Amino acid sequence: MDPQTSYITLSLLLLLRPVVPAAHDDGWSMKVPAEVRAVEGYPVVLPCSFTHPHHTLHSSMLVVWRLGHSHSGTVLFRCSSLDGSQQCDPELNQDQRYRLEGNHRQHDLSLRINSAALQDNGRYYCRVELPGQEHASYENKMGTRLRVEAPPRILSLWVEGSMETGLRALCQVQGSPLPDIQWMGQDDVFEGESGLPLAQEAPLQHRTTSQLLDVHPEGQYTCSASNPLGKDQAMVFILPPGLEKTPSNNNTFPSLPVMLGLALAAKVLLALGLGVWIINALKSKESTETPDFPS
């Protein structure tokens, strides 16, 4: 068989093959952004709009928002609109931070989250159902990724260890993006291996802890945390040996109780001094107001 004959035969075979119709478009579509960013403590809106093939007025509608994919996700918000109502009534006992921002009758199912928190990070899925109509439901399969960012916040700063085994300072920080931590002394900044980050403790809570090794009594150490949204600092002062009263079964340096005691004593002395000043002022006023009778 010559090449020309082969080409003609192949062409005939292709023409005789049965044509498979394209998948039927059910007419549903949903528009959501791939990602939304928010700042901790501020409200955020997750946009969601849809179109559907049911051109007649649908009397009932169910709106569902989930955190996590499909039916395995956690239902955060659910509301229903019956008998053509313009209101979409949320179910009872739902978190009041969530509410429908859009007009569902105009196919806008946008969700508002008041006071976003780091725990709100995740992927959200919007779903709409038209009860009483066959195959009348739709959910976007990709969802919207919510990223909540937060400035650094130092959760705790403490010193542990003993004079025999050595002292170290630890600083626990929360923030998103995860903050960078820097240690500073009274006159310098510690570089290199002086400040060592520990393993991230709680990835979903965006926390990390840094330790500063070989700290010394009578030292003043500052933990500084920063990310693109801001900066936070905290300071710890280690009392010299002999001033602290450490229980034998506790290796944590108890500088805070001693410092609080000193602060309380200072307040007492200030109150006593103020009382003496008030008494002297009253005596001076009485002597001034005493009439001077002629002899």
Summary of the structure (lengths in Angstrom):
residues: 295
radius of gyration: 34.7
end to end distance: 153.6
largest distance: 153.6
contacts: 780
relative contact order: 0.11
helix: 22%
strand: 39%
